[in-house]
Amino acid sequence: MSEADRPGGGEASRARLRVFHGGRARAGRAQLASPREVARRLSALERRVEQALGSGGEMAARDRLRAAFDQALTAVAGLERSVPRDLAALADVLGTDAIEVLLEALYRYWWRVETVGLERVPASGRVMLVANRGGALVPYEALMIREAVRRARPLLDDWMAELPLLGAALARVGAVRAAPATLRRLLVRGGAVIACPESNHPKPFRARYRLGRFGRGAFARVAIATGTPIVPVAVIGAEEVHPVLARLDLPGRLLGLPTLPVTPTFPWLGLWGLVPLPTKWTLLFGEPLDVAARHGASDASDATRVARLRDQVRERLQALVLEGLRRRRSLFSG
């Protein structure tokens, strides 16, 4: 996994953007990944990660990887004979190590994540990373940012935190509910959080990379109250992993979801249709916005100032997203 540079001081550290490669880019002309190709990559993930870990003679790491995949297979097998109240226990069967291995494999080998401007994220102290969202219900964007900035904690909507299996699994890797009180407590203690303020309804494919509304700006209110700097993060590649063609709201609500997205692969391919496409990802970290220098804590009760900061962050993030799209060379290869 890519190693983050220590953020430097002064203008010299901001004059250069450094690119970090999460894995080897695929050469040649981009090809649309077929369902068979997606399945082939899934079956090869364990072998590739194990080979990468084993190349350094790290027997302990190889044993950890093998045990993690064994735990994952046990949990998947348990899904067939579980009722909803048993699903939370499956997260315990799966184990934190297996979840960590899966996220690292997605980061390094499936999406081959590159980062640009990672040195702009403070190495310590409170910070809020604000990113764009795509069409997937699972917060892949926040999870991949968390792989790049290990101390940062993804924020979850209430409905996702309450899901028996997914909510428990995400909590194991540090994800927390996006409640203002929880967010304030983490930031006051000098923590780092990852927020995706767009609507929790999957974005339709035709609207990809066009930011939706940021709601009432709860994230901006907490940032002002705690004097937390905001770093915009443009995630390029994530908005094509589940191209949303339509949304089924009623079936989604019956399942405890805000909606049920229909994609080119789901529900047509069954559970295989839930596998995200192996697009090439880039994370672009923008210049930090010094909230404390522009706002006093009392401004958090001023709706006009909160709305102004919310809109400013949205504009900066949209500009960064457009810059990332301009830099992108291919959808499936770097």
Secondary structure, 3 states (H helix, E strand, C coil): CCCCCCCCCCCHHHHCCCEEECCCCCCCCCCCCCHHHHHHHHHHHHHHHHHHHHCCCCHHHHHHHHHHHHHHHHHHHHHCCCCHHHHHHHHHHHCHHHHHHHHHHHHHHHCCCEEECHHHCCCCCCEEEEECCCCCCCCHHHHHHHHHCCCEEEEECHHHHCCCCHHHHHHHCCCEECCHHHHHHHHHCCCEEEECCCCCCCCEHHHCCCCCCCCCCHHHHHHHHHCCCEEEEEEECHHHCCCECEEEHHHHHHCCCCCEEECCCCCCCHHHHHCCCCCCCEEEECCCECHHHHCCHHHHHCHHHHHHHHHHHHHHHHHHHHHHHHHCCCCCCC
